[in-house]
Amino acid sequence: MTASPLDLEALTVDAVRAGALRGQPVTVLGFARTGIALARFFVDAGAEVTVYDQRPAEALSASIATLEGRHVRLLAGPDIDPGTAWRGAALVTTSPSINPDFPTTEPVLRAALGGLVERRRAGDAKAPPIISEPDLFLRLCPAPTVGITGTKGKTTTSALTYALVAADPSHRALLGGNMGRPIVEALPELTAGDRVVYELSELQLPTLSRGTTVAVYTNVTADHLDRHGSLESYRRVKRRLAELVDPEGALVLNADDPVVTAYAGLGTARSVLYRLQRPMLGGVGIVDGWIVGAGVQRLPLVGGGAAAVGPGGRILPIDELVIPGRHNVSNAMAAVSVALLFGVAPDAIRSAAARFRGVEHRLETVAVIAGVRFVNDSQGTQPDAVIAALRAFEGPIVLIAGGRDKGIDLTELASVVGERAAAAVLIGESGPDLERLFGGAGLARIERADSLDAAVERAAAIAAELRGPATPAGGGASEPVVLLSPAAASFDMFADYEARGRAFKAAVGRLPRDGAGRAGGPPARAGGAPARAGLDGGAS
């Protein structure tokens, strides 16, 4: 079937509900998590769906099963010409990782997509439009959206923002995006009364043509230079969310980050700035150990006017935050800023923030065994994140690090390791380079391990020595910490950082317990040993 290309400007969620996609040939590129969600959405909307994936069909059985009987035309395998997948299509949809501008996109597919893009630019009336899943979602979403991005901290901030926004019982909240749930399938059930918190990464941002109601930035440093080529290109991609934000919405900006602060000068929407000191007018900050608001104005969609706060602008004491580290105080202020914009009551914000226990693979306490705390920070692939993790704990730290090098300068990290770590056990391809860096920074005890299991065993033994007979098994200010925070990608040993984190937790689970140890202990409370959310160092 050959169809005229869809007019994306005329496509709305109401039109989809009315059958605008019924019978339309739609191509989905990629059949992983995002591609599955797109295929399900389009089939349910009545479209005739073709799915292309370079992997052979026998490797896609799990993906096929998730369709739950929905019919698609599957073009799979390395010998398939990608161009045949969109021949006669009205629309081509992709996961954000499939982009002709990214050198990380599979070369044959990248070249074919590039040709399609050129046809569109040349005005070829038969060339179907290309749209990513997040851009499709933002075009069609009837609910106000909160887009959250940053080099580090965006997942924790997204999860906490969702928890605070969901504390308003009069509005349903949804969470999705980069943290694992493509929410395009939720479109048919969304209404203007809902709230959507959407984590957006550097993969997703350059594919957007629509912005969010509120755009939140945690920080912008350096990452994924393999994909973007230079620091300036990476920063340009990150700026995209601020450029596209709804003029009637708001920018929520980390005033402690000079790159992020500069976005206030774009003039795309009003700014709410947050910082780890007394707040600016209209922003959020810290006064006498409390997160406080200073005249934050609610969004027009909830009636405008000053957001409610407690006496002196107080919202919650930072000692009530469970998530450890100064960087998480900053992340909490970003989430509080969003909740104030949406008019969530301060007592509801305080209660929800105090209940929030963090996100898997982000400073996640796995167990406390015989007075040693084991912390999974597998998501710590970038130096700023590892520095924040090292500064989040008071006791002696045995750092497990290493993996595939990301091509980022680790000089500052090495200095902090030399200052904060008692020992390091190194794994993976970058192990030898890290050994030279950390040793040069003054770290005396460095060991190498051939596997993560072996690294956990050695780190546990070193930490037991550091605990010594004077340290109570129940923990305390000198409680040793075995910290997995790799400062590297996972792909030399694992499928992704989540697989690495799960492997760490499994290895900890196999360690011997005694009567003094406990597995799966809660994260240390902020403001108390061994981890503290106080203002004594760290970055996100």
C-alpha positions as CSV (number, residue, x, y, z in Angstrom):
1,M,0.0,0.0,0.0
2,T,1.2,3.5,-0.9
3,A,-0.1,6.4,1.1
4,S,0.4,10.2,1.1
5,P,2.7,11.3,3.9
6,L,0.9,12.3,7.0
7,D,0.6,16.0,7.9
8,L,2.1,16.0,11.4
9,E,0.8,19.5,12.1
10,A,-2.8,18.3,11.7
11,L,-2.2,15.2,13.9
12,T,-3.7,15.6,17.4
13,V,-4.6,13.1,20.1
14,D,-8.3,13.8,19.4
15,A,-7.7,13.1,15.7
16,V,-6.0,9.8,16.7
17,R,-8.9,8.9,18.9
18,A,-11.2,9.7,16.0
19,G,-9.4,7.3,13.7
20,A,-6.9,9.5,11.8
21,L,-4.3,6.7,11.8
22,R,-6.7,3.9,10.8
23,G,-5.4,2.1,7.8
24,Q,-2.3,4.3,7.5
25,P,1.0,2.5,6.8
26,V,3.4,3.4,9.5
27,T,7.0,2.2,9.9
28,V,8.7,1.7,13.2
29,L,12.5,1.6,13.2
30,G,14.0,-0.6,15.9
31,F,12.3,-3.3,18.0
32,A,13.6,-2.7,21.5
33,R,11.7,-1.0,24.3
34,T,10.8,2.1,22.4
35,G,10.0,0.4,19.2
36,I,7.7,-2.1,21.0
37,A,5.8,0.8,22.6
38,L,5.4,2.5,19.2
39,A,4.3,-0.6,17.5
40,R,1.7,-1.3,20.1
41,F,0.4,2.3,20.0
42,F,0.1,2.4,16.3
43,V,-1.5,-1.0,16.0
44,D,-4.1,0.0,18.6
45,A,-4.7,3.2,16.7
46,G,-5.6,1.2,13.6
47,A,-2.4,1.7,11.6
48,E,-0.8,-0.9,9.4
49,V,2.6,-1.3,11.0
50,T,5.9,-2.4,9.6
51,V,8.8,-2.9,12.0
52,Y,12.4,-2.9,10.9
53,D,15.3,-4.3,13.0
54,Q,18.7,-5.3,11.9
55,R,18.8,-8.2,14.3
56,P,17.7,-11.6,12.9
57,A,14.1,-12.6,13.6
58,E,15.0,-15.4,15.9
59,A,16.6,-12.8,18.2
60,L,13.4,-10.8,18.4
61,S,11.1,-13.5,19.9
62,A,10.9,-11.6,23.3
63,S,9.9,-8.4,21.5
64,I,7.3,-10.2,19.4
65,A,5.8,-11.7,22.5
66,T,5.3,-8.3,24.0
67,L,2.9,-7.4,21.2
68,E,0.4,-9.7,22.7
69,G,-1.0,-10.8,19.4
70,R,-1.0,-7.5,17.6
71,H,-0.2,-7.9,14.0
72,V,2.8,-6.2,12.4
73,R,4.9,-6.8,9.3
74,L,8.4,-7.6,10.5
75,L,11.5,-6.9,8.4
76,A,14.4,-8.3,10.3
77,G,18.0,-9.2,9.7
78,P,21.2,-7.6,8.5
79,D,20.5,-8.3,4.8
80,I,17.3,-6.3,4.7
81,D,17.6,-2.9,2.9
82,P,16.2,-0.4,5.5
83,G,14.7,1.7,2.7
84,T,12.2,-1.1,1.9
85,A,10.8,-0.6,5.4
86,W,9.4,2.8,4.6
87,R,8.5,2.4,1.0
88,G,4.9,3.6,0.6
89,A,4.7,4.6,4.3
90,A,2.8,7.6,5.5
91,L,5.0,8.0,8.6
92,V,8.4,6.8,9.9
93,T,8.9,6.6,13.6
94,T,12.1,5.9,15.5
95,S,13.6,5.4,18.9
96,P,15.8,8.5,19.8
97,S,19.0,6.4,19.5
98,I,18.3,5.9,15.7
99,N,19.3,9.2,14.2
100,P,21.2,9.9,10.9
101,D,23.1,12.6,12.7
102,F,24.6,10.2,15.3
103,P,27.8,8.3,14.4
104,T,26.6,5.6,16.9
105,T,23.6,4.7,14.6
106,E,24.2,1.5,12.6
107,P,26.0,2.7,9.4
108,V,23.6,1.1,6.8
109,L,20.5,2.4,8.6
110,R,22.2,5.8,9.2
111,A,22.9,6.2,5.5
112,A,19.4,5.1,4.4
113,L,17.8,7.5,6.9
114,G,20.1,10.3,5.8
115,G,18.9,9.8,2.2
116,L,15.3,10.0,3.4
117,V,16.0,13.2,5.3
118,E,17.6,14.7,2.1
119,R,14.5,13.8,0.1
120,R,12.3,15.6,2.7
121,R,14.6,18.7,2.5
122,A,14.4,18.7,-1.3
123,G,10.6,18.8,-1.2
124,D,9.9,15.2,-2.3
125,A,6.1,15.0,-1.8
126,K,6.3,11.2,-1.5
127,A,8.9,11.1,1.3
128,P,7.2,10.3,4.6
129,P,8.0,12.4,7.6
130,I,10.3,11.0,10.4
131,I,9.5,11.5,14.0
132,S,10.9,10.2,17.2
133,E,8.8,8.7,20.0
134,P,9.4,11.6,22.4
135,D,8.6,14.2,19.8
136,L,5.4,12.3,18.8
137,F,4.4,12.1,22.5
138,L,5.0,15.8,23.1
139,R,3.1,16.8,19.9
140,L,0.0,14.7,21.0
141,C,0.1,15.0,24.8
142,P,-3.0,16.9,26.1
143,A,-1.6,17.1,29.6
144,P,1.0,19.6,31.0
145,T,4.5,18.2,30.9
146,V,7.6,18.6,33.0
147,G,10.8,17.8,31.0
148,I,13.8,17.1,33.1
149,T,17.3,16.9,31.8
150,G,21.0,17.3,32.8
151,T,24.3,15.5,32.6
152,K,23.7,13.9,35.9
153,G,20.9,13.8,38.5
154,K,18.0,13.8,36.0
155,T,16.7,10.3,36.9
156,T,16.6,10.9,40.7
157,T,15.1,14.4,40.1
158,S,12.5,13.0,37.7
159,A,11.5,10.3,40.2
160,L,11.3,12.7,43.1
161,T,9.5,15.3,41.0
162,Y,6.9,12.7,40.1
163,A,6.5,11.8,43.8
164,L,5.9,15.4,44.8
165,V,3.5,16.2,41.9
166,A,1.7,13.0,42.6
167,A,1.2,14.2,46.2
168,D,-1.6,16.4,44.9
169,P,-4.6,14.0,44.9
170,S,-6.6,16.1,42.5
171,H,-4.4,15.4,39.6
172,R,-3.1,12.1,38.3
173,A,0.7,12.0,37.6
174,L,2.7,9.8,35.2
175,L,6.4,9.2,35.0
176,G,8.3,8.1,31.9
177,G,10.9,8.8,29.3
178,N,14.6,8.1,29.5
179,M,14.3,6.2,32.8
180,G,12.8,3.3,31.1
181,R,9.1,3.7,30.2
182,P,8.2,5.0,26.8
183,I,4.9,6.6,27.6
184,V,3.5,7.0,24.1
185,E,1.1,4.1,24.9
186,A,-0.4,6.3,27.6
187,L,-1.6,8.9,25.2
188,P,-5.1,7.6,24.6
189,E,-5.9,7.8,28.3
190,L,-4.3,11.2,29.1
191,T,-6.4,14.3,29.8
192,A,-5.6,18.0,30.4
193,G,-6.0,17.3,34.1
194,D,-3.1,14.9,34.3
195,R,0.6,15.8,34.9
196,V,3.4,14.1,33.0
197,V,7.0,14.0,34.3
198,Y,9.3,13.2,31.4
199,E,13.0,12.5,31.8
200,L,14.8,13.5,28.6
201,S,18.4,12.6,27.7
202,E,20.9,13.9,25.1
203,L,19.6,11.2,22.8
204,Q,16.0,12.5,22.9
205,L,16.5,16.3,22.9
206,P,17.9,16.8,19.4
207,T,14.8,14.9,18.0
208,L,12.3,17.3,19.5
209,S,10.3,19.9,17.7
210,R,8.0,20.6,20.6
211,G,8.9,21.6,24.2
212,T,7.5,20.9,27.6
213,T,5.4,23.0,29.8
214,V,8.2,23.2,32.4
215,A,11.8,22.5,31.6
216,V,14.1,21.5,34.5
217,Y,17.9,21.4,34.4
218,T,20.1,19.7,37.0
219,N,23.5,20.5,35.5
220,V,25.4,20.5,32.2
221,T,29.0,19.3,32.2
222,A,30.4,16.8,29.7
223,D,29.2,13.3,28.5
224,H,28.5,11.3,25.4
225,L,31.2,13.1,23.4
226,D,31.5,10.0,21.3
227,R,28.0,10.8,19.9
228,H,28.2,14.6,19.8
229,G,31.8,15.1,18.8
230,S,32.6,18.1,21.0
231,L,31.6,19.7,24.3
232,E,30.0,22.6,22.5
233,S,27.8,20.2,20.4
234,Y,26.8,18.4,23.6
235,R,25.9,21.7,25.3
236,R,23.9,22.8,22.2
237,V,21.8,19.6,22.4
238,K,21.2,20.1,26.1
239,R,20.0,23.7,25.5
240,R,17.3,22.4,23.2
241,L,14.8,21.9,26.0
242,A,15.2,25.5,27.2
243,E,14.7,26.8,23.7
244,L,11.5,24.9,23.1
245,V,9.8,25.4,26.5
246,D,6.2,26.7,26.6
247,P,6.3,30.5,26.9
248,E,3.4,30.2,29.4
249,G,5.4,27.7,31.4
250,A,8.7,28.0,33.2
251,L,12.4,27.1,33.3
252,V,13.7,25.5,36.5
253,L,17.4,26.2,36.6
254,N,20.3,25.2,38.9
255,A,21.9,28.6,39.8
256,D,25.0,26.8,41.1
257,D,25.8,25.7,37.5
258,P,27.0,28.5,35.3
259,V,26.1,26.8,32.0
260,V,22.5,26.1,33.2
261,T,22.1,29.6,34.8
262,A,22.8,31.2,31.4
263,Y,19.6,29.6,30.0
264,A,17.7,32.2,31.9
265,G,18.9,34.7,29.4
266,L,17.2,32.9,26.5
267,G,14.0,34.6,27.4
268,T,11.9,31.7,26.3
269,A,9.9,31.5,29.6
270,R,10.2,32.9,33.1
271,S,12.9,31.2,35.3
272,V,12.8,29.7,38.7
273,L,16.3,29.4,40.0
274,Y,17.4,27.1,42.8
275,R,20.7,27.1,44.7
276,L,22.4,25.7,47.8
277,Q,22.3,29.0,49.6
278,R,19.7,31.7,50.4
279,P,17.2,31.8,47.5
280,M,16.9,34.5,45.0
281,L,13.5,36.3,44.7
282,G,11.1,33.9,42.9
283,G,13.4,31.0,43.5
284,V,14.2,28.2,46.0
285,G,17.2,27.8,48.3
286,I,18.5,26.9,51.7
287,V,18.0,28.9,55.0
288,D,19.0,27.5,58.4
289,G,18.9,23.9,57.1
290,W,15.5,24.2,55.4
291,I,14.6,24.2,51.8
292,V,12.6,27.4,51.4
293,G,10.7,29.2,48.6
294,A,11.0,32.9,48.0
295,G,7.9,34.1,46.1
296,V,7.7,31.3,43.5
297,Q,4.7,32.1,41.3
298,R,2.4,29.2,40.3
299,L,1.8,28.4,36.6
300,P,-1.1,30.2,34.9
301,L,-2.7,26.8,34.2
302,V,-3.3,26.3,38.0
303,G,-4.4,29.9,38.5
304,G,-1.1,31.8,39.0
305,G,-0.3,33.7,42.1
306,A,2.2,33.0,44.8
307,A,2.8,29.4,45.7
308,A,1.9,28.4,49.3
309,V,4.8,28.0,51.7
310,G,5.3,27.7,55.5
311,P,6.6,30.5,57.8
312,G,9.7,32.1,56.4
313,G,9.1,30.3,53.1
314,R,9.9,26.9,54.8
315,I,9.0,23.7,53.0
316,L,11.1,20.9,54.5
317,P,14.2,20.5,56.5
318,I,17.1,18.9,54.6
319,D,17.6,16.5,57.5
320,E,14.4,14.7,56.4
321,L,15.8,13.8,53.0
322,V,16.7,10.1,52.9
323,I,18.7,10.3,49.7
324,P,22.4,11.0,50.6
325,G,24.7,13.8,49.4
326,R,24.8,17.5,48.7
327,H,23.9,16.9,45.1
328,N,20.7,15.3,46.1
329,V,19.8,18.4,48.1
330,S,20.1,20.3,44.9
331,N,18.0,17.6,43.1
332,A,15.4,17.9,45.8
333,M,15.2,21.7,45.3
334,A,14.6,21.2,41.6
335,A,11.7,18.9,42.4
336,V,10.3,21.2,45.1
337,S,10.4,24.1,42.5
338,V,8.2,22.1,40.1
339,A,5.8,21.2,42.9
340,L,5.4,24.8,43.9
341,L,4.8,25.8,40.2
342,F,1.9,23.3,40.1
343,G,0.5,24.6,43.4
344,V,1.2,21.4,45.5
345,A,0.7,22.2,49.2
346,P,3.9,22.5,51.3
347,D,2.9,19.9,53.8
348,A,2.2,17.4,51.0
349,I,5.6,18.3,49.4
350,R,7.4,17.7,52.8
351,S,5.7,14.4,53.4
352,A,6.3,13.0,49.9
353,A,10.0,14.1,49.9
354,A,10.6,12.5,53.3
355,R,9.2,9.2,52.0
356,F,11.3,9.2,48.8
357,R,14.0,6.6,49.1
358,G,15.9,7.1,45.8
359,V,16.3,5.2,42.5
360,E,17.8,1.9,41.7
361,H,21.5,2.1,40.7
362,R,21.8,5.7,42.1
363,L,23.5,5.6,45.5
364,E,21.3,2.6,46.4
365,T,22.1,0.9,49.6
366,V,22.1,-2.8,48.9
367,A,23.0,-4.2,52.3
368,V,24.8,-3.5,55.5
369,I,26.8,-6.6,56.4
370,A,28.9,-6.8,59.6
371,G,29.1,-3.0,59.8
372,V,30.0,-2.5,56.1
373,R,27.6,-0.6,53.9
374,F,27.4,-1.8,50.2
375,V,26.2,0.9,47.8
376,N,25.2,0.4,44.2
377,D,25.9,3.6,42.1
378,S,26.3,1.8,38.8
379,Q,24.8,4.8,37.0
380,G,27.9,6.7,38.1
381,T,29.6,6.6,34.7
382,Q,30.7,10.2,34.6
383,P,33.2,11.9,36.9
384,D,30.9,14.5,38.4
385,A,28.6,11.7,39.6
386,V,31.4,9.7,41.1
387,I,32.7,12.7,42.9
388,A,29.3,13.3,44.3
389,A,29.1,9.7,45.5
390,L,32.5,9.9,47.1
391,R,31.4,13.0,49.0
392,A,28.1,11.6,50.2
393,F,29.6,9.3,52.8
394,E,31.7,10.0,55.9
395,G,33.2,6.6,56.6
396,P,36.2,5.1,54.8
397,I,35.3,4.2,51.2
398,V,36.5,1.2,49.2
399,L,35.7,2.3,45.6
400,I,35.0,-0.3,42.9
401,A,35.5,1.4,39.5
402,G,36.4,0.7,35.9
403,G,34.8,-0.4,32.6
404,R,34.9,1.1,29.1
405,D,36.5,4.5,29.0
406,K,34.2,7.3,27.9
407,G,36.9,9.6,26.7
408,I,36.3,12.2,29.5
409,D,39.0,13.9,31.5
410,L,39.2,12.2,34.9
411,T,41.9,14.4,36.5
412,E,39.6,16.0,39.0
413,L,38.0,12.7,39.9
414,A,41.5,11.2,40.6
415,S,42.2,14.1,43.0
416,V,38.9,13.4,44.9
417,V,39.6,9.7,45.0
418,G,43.0,10.4,46.5
419,E,41.3,12.6,49.1
420,R,38.2,10.5,49.9
421,A,38.8,6.9,49.2
422,A,40.7,4.5,51.5
423,A,41.2,1.9,48.7
424,A,40.1,1.1,45.2
425,V,39.4,-2.3,43.5
426,L,39.5,-1.8,39.7
427,I,37.8,-3.8,36.9
428,G,37.4,-3.7,33.2
429,E,39.2,-2.1,30.2
430,S,39.9,1.2,32.0
431,G,41.3,-0.4,35.1
432,P,45.0,0.1,34.1
433,D,44.5,3.8,33.3
434,L,42.5,4.3,36.5
435,E,45.3,2.6,38.5
436,R,47.8,5.1,37.1
437,L,45.5,8.1,37.7
438,F,44.5,7.1,41.3
439,G,48.0,6.1,42.3
440,G,49.3,9.4,40.9
441,A,46.8,11.2,43.1
442,G,48.1,9.6,46.2
443,L,45.8,6.6,46.7
444,A,48.1,4.0,48.3
445,R,45.9,0.8,48.2
446,I,44.8,-0.2,44.7
447,E,44.0,-3.7,43.6
448,R,42.8,-5.2,40.3
449,A,40.1,-7.8,39.9
450,D,39.1,-9.9,36.8
451,S,35.4,-9.8,37.5
452,L,32.8,-7.8,39.4
453,D,32.3,-10.8,41.7
454,A,36.0,-10.9,42.6
455,A,36.0,-7.1,43.1
456,V,33.1,-7.3,45.6
457,E,34.9,-10.0,47.5
458,R,38.1,-8.1,47.7
459,A,36.4,-4.8,48.5
460,A,34.4,-6.5,51.3
461,A,37.6,-7.9,52.8
462,I,39.4,-4.5,52.7
463,A,36.3,-2.8,54.2
464,A,36.3,-5.4,57.1
465,E,39.9,-4.5,57.8
466,L,39.0,-0.8,57.8
467,R,36.1,-1.3,60.2
468,G,38.3,-2.8,62.8
469,P,37.1,-4.0,66.3
470,A,36.1,-0.5,67.5
471,T,33.4,0.1,64.9
472,P,30.0,-1.2,65.9
473,A,28.4,-3.6,63.5
474,G,25.3,-1.4,63.4
475,G,27.2,1.4,61.7
476,G,28.1,4.9,62.7
477,A,30.2,7.8,61.5
478,S,33.1,5.5,60.7
479,E,31.1,2.8,59.0
480,P,33.1,1.6,56.0
481,V,31.4,1.8,52.6
482,V,32.0,-0.4,49.6
483,L,30.9,1.8,46.7
484,L,30.4,0.7,43.1
485,S,30.7,4.0,41.1
486,P,32.6,2.9,38.0
487,A,33.5,6.2,36.3
488,A,33.1,4.3,33.0
489,A,30.6,2.7,30.7
490,S,29.6,-0.9,31.2
491,F,29.8,-2.3,27.7
492,D,33.1,-4.1,28.1
493,M,31.5,-6.5,30.6
494,F,27.8,-5.9,30.7
495,A,24.8,-5.0,28.5
496,D,24.3,-1.7,30.3
497,Y,24.7,0.0,33.7
498,E,21.5,-1.7,35.0
499,A,22.9,-5.1,34.3
500,R,26.1,-4.1,36.0
501,G,24.2,-2.8,39.0
502,R,22.2,-6.0,39.3
503,A,25.4,-8.1,39.1
504,F,26.8,-6.0,41.9
505,K,23.7,-6.6,44.1
506,A,23.8,-10.3,43.3
507,A,27.5,-10.5,44.3
508,V,26.8,-8.7,47.5
509,G,23.9,-11.1,48.1
510,R,26.4,-14.0,47.9
511,L,28.7,-12.6,50.6
512,P,28.5,-14.5,53.9
513,R,26.3,-13.0,56.6
514,D,26.7,-13.2,60.3
515,G,24.4,-12.2,63.2
516,A,25.6,-8.6,63.0
517,G,24.8,-8.1,59.3
518,R,21.6,-7.2,57.6
519,A,20.8,-7.3,53.9
520,G,18.9,-4.7,52.0
521,G,19.2,-2.0,54.6
522,P,17.6,1.4,53.9
523,P,19.7,4.3,52.6
524,A,21.4,6.3,55.4
525,R,19.3,9.2,56.5
526,A,20.3,12.6,55.3
527,G,21.8,14.6,58.2
528,G,23.1,11.6,60.0
529,A,25.9,9.1,59.7
530,P,27.0,7.5,57.6
531,A,25.6,9.5,54.7
532,R,24.6,13.1,54.8
533,A,22.7,15.5,52.6
534,G,24.4,18.4,54.2
535,L,26.2,21.2,52.4
536,D,29.7,20.0,52.7
537,G,30.7,19.2,49.1
538,G,29.5,17.3,46.1
539,A,28.1,17.8,42.6
540,S,25.5,16.3,40.4
